[in-house]
């Protein structure tokens, strides 16, 4: 029996060795291998990386070729968790030998939890483990040979699963420790393979701790490299970024839900190059709110930001989007009481970018290494540079839309807070990074308080900024500016609107605005007395050309002011209403005033420098004033005085900062019921101390209204009379001289009124001695002195006149008629007309109405009205009118024919030159072609060349400006030449004379219709002009038939 047993166990038996081998394989697989793996894992992690590693269980089935690891925990040297793993299951397939590839049926990782931490010095816990591992590695005697390029390791994993994975992130670099967590990571890959042309399908879901989710689905191939699929993002990803940078940002953020998706394709092309395409990019971010980190006040609200149908292609380097839309955004700007603006303060509080010392050292080391490598292998560097020389990225956006934006501004500096809200809608179409690409802008802004702004045009961003477009401002309400007026004046801005329209052209070297502006319905109220202080119906600025090239320039065709009104009042204590409403600097806070004085003192040098700077080139062709009105009252006198000036209108001709030609003034208006005022002359408003001549002519001022001033001066009333005042002022080289004249007619003194300080003058005797035979007192009032302190005034003129006033009686038939209506001393026989005009002035109308009243009482009289004509004066005035009409006609024709780009002055010069040539008074020869006579030809010596005339009016070149034509002076000279040759048809003169007679007849018969039979028009006569330049009509009476 024993022998039989020995025979069965004999080593020569094959089955015994097979059994023994199987037993050893089983023991090695089930027992030894798990023990060795666990021992080596724990030992090497401790020795090499100073980690504490524990494993609950490792199972290996050598028959099914499966590997299971359970309960792995890795703790770093600081006793902090680094990695934890619930279970790893790997199922290896024997088919690997047949497929010649490492094949796994299953590779499952369950419950993976990784803890990543970045230290304050920039290092990481994983990096520290790697450094310790490398430091304990055995030194290598020879560097390993670099792997040769070829096919990758052949690997096939039929089912790769990562389930219930999580990741914790800690970053100690920010000032506030940042912590974030990936709560769930689920990865499922089917048929992961490195075999040629094998494709794997994958799905990845990442769920962040705040609920944000990333999904990735698609297919991939590792050899050749290729992947395509779709990626979606949903959740509060902006909140994660904000939390990381919270300590560095001066604001808080809430909300911000992202919903994004894209399709992608990445892979190697047939030539082996790598390419990537991203298509169908859809992105939206909703309900994002930024607020001030200190006050909590809302700063920015972004309800919706969306990108639609985007694409990115590389290496073609193109990015395109159909629409970028920002809808419903709100910006809340606030200026605090100390003057700071919240957005500016936030920008200043943002941290400046600073590189850490470690990163700077690393960059320096990298730079040195790159420099050394470039020196050692210049050929490789040049090749690398050639590879980097790729085409620039081309970016295009079909439409950028800003929809329903609200821009709110709250100014807390004024005593009364100012709130302004602007609604913005804008689109920018065809956006592109290509040079000379034209983008179309269409924008509109509505102002909540009233008004709208629009801007449209074409924008070119590259290579240099260009814009051509139209701008419009409609009915912008000015009442919102009231809080900014309050610190300076006690006035109420009741109403007012401003508008503008025009074109804008912007290039790299110039900017130009061409258009018009309108200020309408402006009204200011004196808050002290609750009365209107100033108003106007409209202020129109037409033909504005504002341009900035090397120097700024401004051309304006016309400024038209319609129905302006002002109230001026002198109170009983001598103060004025205007002075009372203005708030002096002493009334402001003393501290604020001190700061302002310090700032003013600091800037004194700058101000003086600015004053010395040459004025901007300005040309205003014409200023028109229509229906102006002024109410004046003086309550400081014994009797209150008040007068109204109305219907003031006229124009001021061209003024320029670059011309020596002064501007001409021509204004007229009505004073009281029948008085009038005329203002004429010449001045250079930007150098008025050099050459100014101004004449103010008051006519038929009712002298009884002057009684308050006379009582204050001489203690006497004025019962009747009229006053004419001519104020002629000349300013030259800073000195003023006036040759003024005061004329009183039919002065009647009233009763005495005792008044302290009044002079005891023999006024009755003075009147009796000084009045001439026409009942007129003529008094010259010379004025001279320094322009900064002139010793003259309207009150002084009255005082001087009353010391010499007398009464005169003129005998004539008309004086008798005047006595019938209580105007014994008024000469009703003489009616004056302006040269070239037939209208009857208010003063003359008053005389004719009185004459009509007298004729009504004497029906036996017949009034003879002769048509009158002063050939010399009327022909000159009519010639001027006819010439001006011809000039305007020529200017209109030039503008219609394509010369619209010329200014009004340029068109006037062109028209005058054309007229001179047409009249044979000038030739179009240049100065070089004209004969050199030294002076222009006289009238009898033939036409003069326009070139010669231009040379006579050239502005001498300076260091800053080239020689240029003084267009205003040149135009005035040409007009003078034409005026000398202007003919007036005799029919025009005859018609003027008869129109004057008919106007006188109309005034009388409209006043008293029954007088038609008592008035007749006689033969036309030649007459003279009076001292006022008026054409005199002398009426006659005879006994009626």
Buried (B, 14 or more C-beta within 10 A) or exposed (E): EEEEEEEEEEEEEEEEEEEEEEEEEBEBBBEEBBEEBBEEBBEBBEEBBBBBBEBEEBBBEBEEBBBBBBBBBBBBBEEEBBBBBBBBBBBBBEEBEEEEBBBBBBBBBBBBBBBBBBBEEBBBBBEBBEEBBEEEEEEEEEEEEEEEEEEEEBBBBBBBBBBBBBBBBBBBBBEEEBBBBBBBBBBBBBBBBBBEEBBBBBBBBBBBBBEBBBBBBBBBBBBEEBBBBBBBBBBBBBBBEBBBBBEEBBBBBEBBBBBBBBBBBBBBEEEEEEBBBBBEBBBBBBBBBBBBBEEEEBBBBBBBBBBBEBBBBBEBEBBBBBBBBBBBBBBBBBBBEEEEBBBEBBEEEEEEEEEEEEEEEEEEEEEEEEEEEBEEEEEEBEEEEEEEEEEEEBBBBBBBBBBBBBBBBBBBBBEEEBEBBBBBBBBBBBBBBEEEBEBBBBBBBBBBBBBBBBBBBEBBBEEEEBBBBEBBBBBBBBBBBBBBBBEEBBBBBBBBBBBBBBEBBBBEEEBBBBBBBBBBBBBBBBBEBEEBBBBBBBBBBBBBBBBBEEEEBBBBBBBBBBBBBBBEBBBEEEEBBBEBBEBEEEEEEEEEBEEEEEEEEEEEEEEEEEEEEEEEBBBBBBBBBBBBBBBBBBBBBBBEBEBBBBBBBBBBBBBBBBBBBBBBBEBBBBBBEBBBBBBBBBBBBBEBBBBBBBBBBBBBBBBBBBBBBBBBBBBBBBEBBBBBBBBBBBBEEEEBEBBBBBBBBBBBBBEBBEBEEBEEBEBEEBBEEBBEEBBBBBBEBEBEEEBEEBEBEEBEBBBBBBBBBBBBEBEEBBBBBBEBBEBBBBBBBBBBBBBBBBEBBBBBBBBBBBBBBBBBEBEEBBBBBBBBBBEEBBBBBBBBBBBEEBBEEBBEEBBEEEBEEBBBBBBBBBBBBBBBBEEEBBBEBEBEEBEEEEEBBEEEEEBBBBBBBBBBBBBEEEEEEEEEBBBBBBBBBBBEBBBEBBEBEEEBBEEBBBBBBBBBBEBBBEBBEEBEEBBBBEEBEEBEBEEBEBBBBBBEBEEEE
